[in-house]
Amino acid sequence: MDAALAGILGAVVGACGGAVAAGITGFLARSQTKLQLAAQERQAERQIRADLATQLREPRRQAYATYAAEVSARLEALWWVSDAMSSAPPRREVALERLRGIDLTSSTAYEQVILEGPEEVALAAADLAAALAEMTHIAVSWLQDEAGVQPEERDFADELRRAHDAANSARRNFRLIAMDTVRADGRHPESEQAQLRTTAIGAWRQREPGS
């Protein structure tokens, strides 16, 4: 091989090597750019979900807290009815005064919780509302019985005590689910969390005595 041909081949090889090196460098740069873009997209998605969770969390927190406070006040009033009616002689006027202090027909706080959701919190709130309604019904029946409206003999004190225990249990369930919901950070689908929580609560209820 003469010197001229060797020079030409050397130039070709050098050019090819440079092109290959440039191609590899470009490929690596594009790959790095894609990885960076993918990471930025994931970060943006996480931020959007976190912002959405925050936007949902605050009104829900307020709705849950308002309803929980209303429930606590109502439970206290109904327990005062039990205490007043259990005394000898029964303090019927005191019991009536306590009942007048609570709304026995509707609850704006309850409706707000139902609207805010999610489903498992709404279910827990409905269970709690039903327990309160049962306890209220027993208290009112006890007062009517003292007025001679219901002549049949019933152990209202025991009925109200058991209804109070059931209402307290329902309130505990509501608080636990509400706390779990407001602490959610949006990293997992809410429906999946709801299913897990609802399943756990259902299993717990089945283990309760008398359930």
KAMO-V227932 format. One record per pair of residues at least 12 apart in sequence whose C-alpha atoms are under 7 Angstrom apart, sorted by sequence separation. I is the first residue (numbers start at 0). J is the second residue. If there is no record, write none. Layout:
i:I j:J
i:I j:J
This chain:
i:80 j:94
i:141 j:155
i:79 j:94
i:80 j:97
i:137 j:155
i:76 j:97
i:138 j:159
i:76 j:98
i:137 j:159
i:134 j:159
i:73 j:101
i:134 j:162
i:133 j:162
i:134 j:163
i:130 j:162
i:130 j:165
i:131 j:166
i:130 j:166
i:127 j:166
i:66 j:108
i:127 j:169
i:65 j:108
i:66 j:109
i:126 j:169
i:127 j:170
i:62 j:108
i:62 j:111
i:63 j:112
i:123 j:172
i:124 j:173
i:62 j:112
i:123 j:173
i:120 j:173
i:59 j:115
i:120 j:176
i:120 j:177
i:77 j:135
i:80 j:138
i:85 j:156
i:119 j:193
i:81 j:156
i:81 j:159
i:119 j:197
i:63 j:177
i:60 j:181
i:56 j:181
i:52 j:184
i:52 j:185
i:49 j:184
i:49 j:185
i:48 j:185
